Amino acid sequence: MKAVIQRVQKGRVSVGGKTISSINLGLVILLGVGPDDTKEQTQKLAQKIAHLRIFEDENGKMNLSLMDIRGEALVVPQFTLYADTRRGHRPSFTDAAPPKIAEPLVDYFSSCLEELGLSTSRGQFGAHMLVEIHNDGPVTILIEV
């Protein structure tokens, strides 16, 4: 499982010209699922991200987590995180989990964040999405479990 997390002032997902999800201060989480990923890994990743200290405290140090600031999360399914670009000029996505495996784990990841008490919005699995990210910092981190 791979996640690219971006600390944002706001984020939004639109499908077909209509906003389906939006957040203010928090994290946009681009989430890729591999074919062998498990619910245990998914829960571990959600815990890690929720408690990752990447928000600034009163001294300007990154000492606060999403939980600490009571921020919001926007989870965007992103199978392209599993792109293999080693050969040729067209990426291969064979390392990404098929939708029947990936979609339930993306939903489970979001519900794990919600169970922690975080306001969590979602992109639309399988849709062509326009993702608006107002990256704050910029702070962008890649996490793999």
HELIX and SHEET records of a PDB file:
HELIX    1   1 LYS A   39  HIS A   51  1                                  13    
HELIX    2   2 LEU A   66  ILE A   69  1                                   4    
HELIX    3   3 PHE A   79  TYR A   82  5                                   4    
HELIX    4   4 PRO A   99  GLU A  115  1                                  17    
SHEET    1   A 5 LYS A  18  ILE A  23  0                                        
SHEET    2   A 5 LYS A   2  VAL A  15 -1                                        
SHEET    3   A 5 GLY A  26  GLY A  32 -1                                        
SHEET    4   A 5 GLU A  72  PRO A  77  1                                        
SHEET    5   A 5 SER A 119  ARG A 122  1                                        
SHEET    1   B 3 LYS A  18  ILE A  23  0                                        
SHEET    2   B 3 LYS A   2  VAL A  15 -1                                        
SHEET    3   B 3 MET A 129  GLU A 144 -1                                        
SHEET    1   C 2 PHE A  55  GLU A  56  0                                        
SHEET    2   C 2 MET A  62  LEU A  64 -1                                        
END                                                                             
